[in-house]
Amino acid sequence: MVRLPLSPDELERGRRLGALLRSARADRSMLDVALAAGVSPETLRKIETGRIATPSFATIAALAGVVGLSLDALWAEVQPAPSGSRTVGSARPSRTPAAGSARR
């Protein structure tokens, strides 16, 4: 299967995604976050640096859950925004329980 080259918009969205995940990771080590999300530290490094611009939904969901970002907030930050909108890093970690935890 031949994969088409990514568009400039897709590459930029990948850079924004990586920057947002890096910011949300804060002081946690790359190794701790990657292992908690079930991905390799190398994969996380490539996502954070924009080298993997289009990671799978499952990977994004797992990483967002570990760093406390809701998928809605994450998408709002990485999708192309009209001029004058928020910048990367303005999303805040959610206060909702992590995936798989019981709500009371």
C-alpha positions in Angstrom: 0.0 0.0 0.0 1.4 3.4 -1.0 0.9 6.2 1.5 0.4 9.6 0.1 2.6 12.4 1.4 1.1 14.5 4.2 -0.2 17.9 3.4 1.4 21.0 5.0 -1.8 21.3 7.2 -1.4 17.7 8.4 2.2 18.3 9.2 1.4 21.4 11.1 -1.4 19.7 13.0 1.1 17.0 14.0 3.5 19.6 15.3 0.7 21.2 17.4 -0.4 17.8 18.7 3.2 17.0 19.7 3.7 20.4 21.4 0.4 20.0 23.3 1.3 16.5 24.5 4.7 17.7 25.6 3.3 20.6 27.5 0.7 18.4 29.2 3.4 15.9 30.1 5.0 18.7 32.1 7.7 17.2 34.5 6.7 13.6 34.0 9.4 11.6 32.2 8.8 10.5 28.7 9.4 6.9 29.8 6.7 7.0 32.5 4.1 8.5 30.2 4.9 6.2 27.3 4.7 3.1 29.5 1.5 4.2 31.2 -0.1 4.8 27.8 1.2 1.5 26.4 3.4 3.0 23.7 7.2 3.0 23.3 9.2 6.0 24.5 10.5 6.3 20.9 6.9 6.6 19.6 6.1 9.3 22.1 9.3 11.1 21.3 8.5 11.0 17.6 4.9 12.3 18.2 6.2 15.1 20.5 8.7 16.2 17.9 6.2 16.0 15.0 8.0 13.2 13.2 4.8 11.1 13.5 2.2 13.7 12.4 -0.7 11.3 12.2 -0.6 8.8 15.1 -3.5 6.4 15.5 -6.6 7.4 17.4 -5.9 4.7 20.0 -2.4 6.1 20.6 -3.7 9.7 20.9 -6.5 8.6 23.2 -4.1 6.6 25.5 -1.6 9.5 25.7 -4.3 12.1 26.3 -5.7 9.9 29.1 -2.4 9.5 30.8 -1.6 13.3 30.7 -5.1 14.2 31.7 -6.3 15.9 28.5 -9.8 15.3 27.2 -10.0 14.4 23.6 -12.4 17.3 23.0 -9.8 19.8 24.4 -7.0 18.1 22.5 -8.9 18.3 19.2 -9.8 21.9 19.8 -6.2 22.7 20.1 -4.7 20.8 17.2 -7.3 21.4 14.5 -6.7 24.4 12.2 -8.1 27.4 14.0 -9.4 30.6 12.6 -7.1 33.6 13.2 -7.3 35.1 16.7 -8.1 31.7 18.3 -6.3 30.0 21.2 -2.7 28.9 20.9 -1.1 25.5 21.6 -0.7 24.9 25.3 -3.9 26.7 26.4 -5.8 23.4 26.9 -5.7 22.3 30.5 -5.7 18.7 31.8 -9.2 17.5 32.5 -10.4 16.7 36.0 -12.4 13.7 34.8 -11.5 10.2 35.9 -9.1 8.3 33.6 -10.5 5.8 31.1 -11.5 2.6 32.8 -12.0 4.1 36.3 -15.3 3.9 37.9 -17.3 7.0 38.5 -19.0 7.5 41.8 
